[in-house]
Amino acid sequence: MRKVTVKKQAVEKIKKFFPWIYKNEIKKIPKDIRKGEIVDIYSPSGELLGRGYINPSSVITVRIFSFFNKEDINKAFFIQRIKRAFSKRQHLQNITNAFRIVHSEADFLPGLIVDYYDGYLSLQINTAGIENFREEIIEALIEVINPKGIYEKSDEKSREKEGLDTKEGIIHGSVPESIFVVENSVKFKVSLSKGQKTGFYLDQRRNREIVSNYVEKGFKVLDLFSNTGGFGIYCGLKGADFIKFVDISENAVELIHENCELNSINNYQIIKENVFDFLKEEVKKGDKYDIIVVDPPSFAKTKKEKEGALRGFKYLILKSLQLLSNKGYIAIFSCSHHVDMEDLKSVTLEASKDRKVPVEIVEHMYQDTDHPYILNIPNSLYLKGFILRKGIT
């Protein structure tokens, strides 16, 4: 097995089970090492720290599979890890037929994402190290899960960074164009081929329920960046009088219509428009809403994009406060690791000052349990948000 020696500064974080080793943290690397090759990781003093895979051309040069031992990385290894990950999610089958089975580093399978949709799997192979074990992983998934079909929807940008071509399509069995999923008795039509990410935002499951619990009779709901309508439909089933959905995606707009029909939601309107442009005009109209959901895509995929992302969030919060009724609530989320809870609170405080209205945070929210937060891996806590309302002056 090839050997990689890390610098002293990296040893402590590895001992705390952080699975990434950056290029500038490596002291010694073998010549002619192959992309995705399995390596053993050692400290400068010769202490074994773990086993993982390497990509010399990636900023995250080594991703660790196993700590403090030389565990064989083979089909049996993936079967054992997938079984353990699957068993952690068993409780979710009481409320849904769609959940994440493998959440990359948070299940100690860095670079691999697997979602379950009513007997079908959506798969992402996002790194060279995982790509090298493609066949073993697919065989392990078939043995452990026995899916009716597997659809690969690997992330193009992640694979590009790893020097890999992007692959998409059915790789096992058959997968229908549409799959019907249920969560908390709410029904959704999902397309693995056309949907964003792996098909559906499963990580917001619990938050959809939380937000809808604030609905009162007669409430008007504004669902911004609504995607396929999850938040608004939950609110409609809890008694909201009217829901307005806003999203720029043609595919999302089509699915909102179908999902409203599936759940017998009748009093709604769908706006296919850029949310920022919509808010500018909506404020001029003077309409008011009792629940406003602000769930944008990741504005900051890198640290460099954080400043612009915060400006975007401030604009969204300012306009939402202008549209909010006196008894209403705003639910706002960030799905970027680079924009954390304190960042959200900071821009909300600035918006509060500019609007001359105090705000009260009534509830904090995070990703659902099938997207684990590992304390040793800070970036595994990526989805965060809160519900606020206007304070009394």
C-alpha positions in Angstrom: 0.0 0.0 0.0 1.3 3.5 -0.9 2.1 5.8 1.9 1.3 9.5 2.4 2.8 11.5 5.3 1.0 14.6 6.5 2.4 17.6 8.2 2.2 18.1 11.9 -0.6 20.6 11.6 -2.9 18.0 10.1 -2.4 15.3 12.7 -4.7 16.7 15.4 -7.7 17.2 13.1 -7.4 13.7 11.7 -7.3 12.3 15.3 -10.6 14.1 15.8 -12.0 12.1 12.8 -12.0 14.9 10.2 -11.8 13.1 6.9 -10.2 15.6 4.5 -6.5 16.3 4.0 -5.7 19.3 1.9 -2.8 19.6 -0.5 -0.9 22.0 1.7 -1.1 19.6 4.6 0.8 16.9 2.9 4.5 16.5 3.7 5.4 13.6 1.5 3.6 11.9 -1.4 4.7 9.0 -3.6 5.7 9.8 -7.1 3.5 8.5 -10.0 0.6 8.1 -7.6 -2.6 7.3 -9.5 -5.8 9.4 -9.2 -8.2 7.6 -6.8 -5.6 5.2 -5.5 -5.9 3.9 -1.9 -3.2 5.1 0.4 -2.2 4.8 4.1 -1.8 8.0 6.0 0.9 8.6 8.5 2.1 11.3 10.9 5.6 12.8 10.6 6.6 10.5 13.5 5.4 7.4 11.7 2.0 6.9 13.5 -0.7 5.3 11.3 -3.6 7.7 11.1 -5.9 5.9 8.6 -6.6 4.7 5.1 -8.3 6.6 2.3 -8.0 7.6 -1.4 -5.9 10.3 -3.0 -6.3 12.7 -5.9 -3.1 14.7 -6.4 -4.9 17.2 -8.7 -7.6 18.0 -6.1 -7.4 20.7 -3.4 -8.9 18.1 -1.1 -6.1 15.6 -1.9 -6.9 12.7 0.5 -10.4 11.6 1.8 -10.3 9.1 4.6 -12.4 6.0 4.7 -11.0 4.4 7.8 -9.2 5.8 10.8 -6.3 4.3 12.7 -6.3 0.9 10.8 -5.6 -0.7 7.5 -9.1 -1.9 6.7 -9.4 -3.6 3.3 -11.4 -1.4 0.9 -13.4 -3.8 -1.2 -17.0 -5.0 -1.8 -17.3 -6.3 1.7 -16.3 -3.0 3.1 -19.0 -1.2 1.1 -21.6 -3.7 2.0 -20.8 -3.2 5.7 -20.9 0.6 5.5 -24.1 0.7 3.4 -25.8 -1.8 5.8 -24.9 0.4 8.8 -26.1 3.6 7.0 -29.3 1.9 5.9 -30.1 0.7 9.4 -29.8 4.2 10.8 -32.6 5.3 8.6 -35.1 2.5 9.2 -37.2 4.6 11.5 -38.0 7.0 8.7 -39.9 4.3 6.8 -42.8 4.9 9.4 -43.4 8.3 7.8 -42.0 8.2 4.3 -41.0 6.0 1.3 -38.2 8.4 0.3 -35.0 9.1 2.3 -31.2 9.4 2.0 -29.3 6.2 2.6 -25.7 7.4 2.2 -24.7 10.9 2.9 -21.0 11.0 1.8 -18.5 11.9 4.6 -21.3 11.9 7.2 -21.6 8.1 6.6 -17.8 7.7 6.2 -18.2 7.1 2.5 -16.7 10.3 1.1 -17.8 11.1 -2.4 -20.9 8.8 -2.4 -24.5 9.9 -2.1 -27.4 7.4 -2.4 -31.1 8.3 -2.1 -34.0 5.9 -1.9 -37.3 6.6 -3.6 -40.0 4.0 -3.2 -37.8 1.1 -4.2 -35.6 3.0 -6.6 -32.1 4.5 -6.0 -30.7 7.8 -7.1 -26.9 7.6 -7.0 -24.0 10.2 -7.1 -20.4 9.1 -7.6 -18.6 12.4 -7.2 -14.9 11.6 -6.7 -12.1 9.7 -8.4 -11.7 7.4 -5.4 -15.3 6.4 -5.4 -15.3 6.1 -9.2 -12.6 3.4 -8.9 -15.0 1.3 -6.8 -18.0 1.9 -9.0 -18.7 -1.8 -9.7 -18.2 -2.9 -6.1 -20.5 -0.1 -4.8 -23.3 -0.9 -7.3 -23.0 -4.6 -6.4 -23.1 -3.8 -2.7 -26.3 -1.6 -3.2 -28.0 -4.4 -5.1 -27.1 -6.9 -2.4 -28.1 -4.7 0.6 -31.1 -2.8 -0.8 -32.3 -4.9 -3.8 -33.6 -1.9 -5.6 -36.0 -2.1 -8.6 -33.6 0.3 -10.4 -30.7 2.6 -10.0 -30.4 6.0 -11.7 -27.0 7.7 -11.6 -27.2 11.5 -11.3 -23.6 12.4 -10.4 -22.8 16.0 -9.7 -21.1 17.6 -12.8 -19.2 20.3 -11.0 -17.8 17.9 -8.3 -16.7 15.4 -11.0 -15.1 18.1 -13.1 -13.0 19.2 -10.1 -11.9 15.5 -9.8 -11.0 15.3 -13.5 -13.9 13.0 -14.3 -16.5 13.0 -17.1 -20.1 13.3 -15.9 -22.4 10.3 -16.1 -26.2 10.2 -16.0 -28.8 7.5 -16.7 -30.2 4.2 -15.6 -27.4 1.8 -14.5 -29.4 -1.0 -13.1 -32.9 -2.4 -13.6 -35.5 0.1 -14.8 -36.5 3.5 -13.5 -39.9 5.1 -14.4 -40.1 8.8 -15.6 -42.1 9.6 -12.4 -42.0 8.2 -8.9 -44.7 8.9 -6.3 -43.4 9.5 -2.8 -45.2 10.1 0.5 -43.9 11.9 3.6 -46.1 12.7 6.6 -49.1 11.7 4.4 -48.2 14.4 1.9 -47.8 13.2 -1.7 -45.2 14.3 -4.3 -44.4 13.3 -7.8 -40.6 13.1 -8.3 -38.6 12.8 -11.5 -35.1 11.4 -10.9 -34.0 12.5 -14.4 -35.4 16.0 -14.4 -35.4 16.9 -10.7 -32.7 19.0 -9.0 -29.9 17.3 -7.2 -30.8 13.6 -6.8 -34.5 14.2 -7.4 -36.1 15.9 -4.4 -35.0 18.0 -1.4 -35.3 15.2 1.2 -33.3 17.2 3.8 -36.2 19.6 4.2 -38.7 16.9 5.2 -38.8 17.8 8.9 -38.8 21.5 8.2 -41.7 21.4 5.9 -43.7 19.9 8.8 -42.4 22.4 11.3 -43.2 25.5 9.1 -46.7 24.2 8.4 -47.4 23.9 12.1 -47.6 27.7 12.2 -50.4 27.9 9.8 -53.7 29.4 11.1 -57.1 29.5 9.4 -57.2 32.1 6.7 -53.4 32.4 6.3 -51.9 33.5 2.9 -48.6 31.7 2.1 -45.8 32.9 -0.2 -43.4 30.0 -1.1 -40.3 31.5 -2.7 -37.8 29.3 -4.6 -40.6 26.8 -4.2 -39.1 24.1 -6.4 -41.8 21.4 -6.6 -44.0 23.1 -4.0 -43.2 21.2 -0.8 -43.5 24.0 1.8 -46.6 25.6 0.2 -48.4 22.2 -0.2 -47.8 21.3 3.5 -49.2 24.7 4.5 -52.2 24.2 2.3 -53.0 20.8 3.9 -52.7 22.5 7.3 -55.5 25.0 6.4 -53.8 27.9 4.6 -56.4 29.8 2.6 -54.1 30.7 -0.4 -50.6 29.8 -1.5 -48.5 31.6 -4.1 -45.5 29.6 -5.5 -42.6 31.4 -7.1 -39.8 29.5 -9.0 -38.0 30.1 -12.3 -37.7 26.5 -13.3 -40.2 25.3 -16.0 -39.9 21.7 -14.7 -40.6 22.8 -11.1 -43.6 24.8 -12.2 -45.1 21.8 -14.0 -44.6 19.6 -10.9 -46.2 22.2 -8.6 -49.4 21.9 -10.5 -49.3 18.1 -10.4 -48.4 18.0 -6.7 -51.2 20.4 -5.8 -53.7 18.1 -7.6 -52.3 15.1 -5.9 -53.0 16.7 -2.5 -56.3 18.3 -3.5 -54.9 21.9 -3.1 -57.1 24.2 -5.1 -56.6 27.8 -4.1 -53.1 28.6 -5.3 -51.1 30.6 -7.9 -47.8 29.8 -9.6 -45.5 32.5 -10.8 -42.6 31.4 -13.1 -40.1 34.2 -12.5 -36.8 35.2 -10.9 -37.6 35.6 -7.2 -35.6 38.8 -6.8 -37.5 40.4 -9.7 -40.8 39.1 -8.3 -40.2 40.6 -4.9 -39.4 44.0 -6.3 -42.8 44.2 -8.0 -44.7 42.4 -5.3 -43.7 45.0 -2.7 -45.0 47.8 -5.0 -48.4 46.0 -5.1 -48.6 46.1 -1.3 -49.8 42.5 -0.9 -49.3 40.9 2.5 -48.6 37.3 3.5 -48.9 35.4 6.8 -46.2 32.9 6.1 -43.2 33.5 3.8 -40.8 30.7 3.0 -37.4 31.8 1.7 -35.5 28.6 0.7 -33.0 29.6 -2.0 -30.4 27.4 -3.7 -26.8 27.6 -2.5 -25.7 31.2 -3.0 -22.2 30.4 -1.8 -20.5 27.3 -3.0 -17.1 28.7 -2.1 -15.8 31.2 0.5 -15.3 33.8 -2.2 -19.0 33.8 -2.9 -20.0 34.4 0.7 -20.1 38.2 0.6 -22.4 38.3 -2.4 -24.6 35.6 -0.9 -25.1 37.7 2.3 -26.2 40.7 0.2 -28.7 38.4 -1.5 -30.0 37.1 1.8 -30.4 40.6 3.1 -32.4 41.7 0.1 -34.7 38.7 0.5 -35.2 39.3 4.2 -35.8 43.1 3.7 -38.5 42.5 1.0 -40.1 39.6 2.9 -40.4 41.9 6.0 -42.2 44.4 3.8 -44.6 41.8 2.6 -45.2 40.2 6.0 -48.5 40.7 7.9 -48.3 41.9 11.5 -49.2 38.4 12.8 -47.1 36.5 10.2 -43.9 34.4 10.1 -40.9 34.2 7.8 -39.0 30.9 7.4 -35.5 31.4 5.9 -32.9 28.8 5.1 -29.3 28.6 3.9 -28.1 25.3 2.4 -24.5 26.5 2.1 -21.8 25.5 4.7 -20.2 28.9 4.0 -23.3 30.8 5.2 -23.9 29.6 8.8 -26.6 30.3 11.3 -24.8 33.3 12.8 -24.4 34.8 9.3 -28.2 34.5 8.7 -28.9 36.1 12.1 -26.4 38.9 11.3 -28.0 39.9 8.0 -31.5 39.5 9.5 -30.4 42.0 12.2 -29.3 44.4 9.6 -32.6 44.1 7.7 -34.4 44.6 11.0 -32.5 47.9 11.5 -33.2 49.1 8.0 -36.9 48.2 8.2 -37.1 49.8 11.7 -38.8 46.7 13.1 -37.6 44.3 15.8 -37.7 40.5 15.0 -38.2 37.5 17.2 -36.7 34.1 16.3 -39.3 31.5 17.4 -37.6 28.3 16.1 -34.3 27.0 14.7 -34.3 24.4 12.0 -31.7 22.0 10.5 -31.5 19.2 8.0 -33.5 16.0 8.7 -31.8 13.0 10.4 -31.1 11.1 7.2 -28.6 13.8 6.4 -26.5 13.4 9.6 -24.5 16.1 11.3 -21.2 14.6 12.5 -19.7 16.8 15.2 -16.2 15.9 14.0 -17.0 17.1 10.5 -18.3 20.7 10.8 -19.3 21.1 7.1 -21.7 18.2 7.5 -24.0 20.7 9.2 -24.9 22.5 6.0 -28.7 23.2 6.2 -29.8 25.7 8.8 -32.6 28.2 9.2 -35.1 29.8 11.5 -38.6 31.1 11.8 -39.1 34.7 12.7 -41.9 37.1 13.3 -42.1 40.8 14.0 -41.4 41.9 17.5 -43.6 44.2 19.6 -42.4 47.8 19.8 
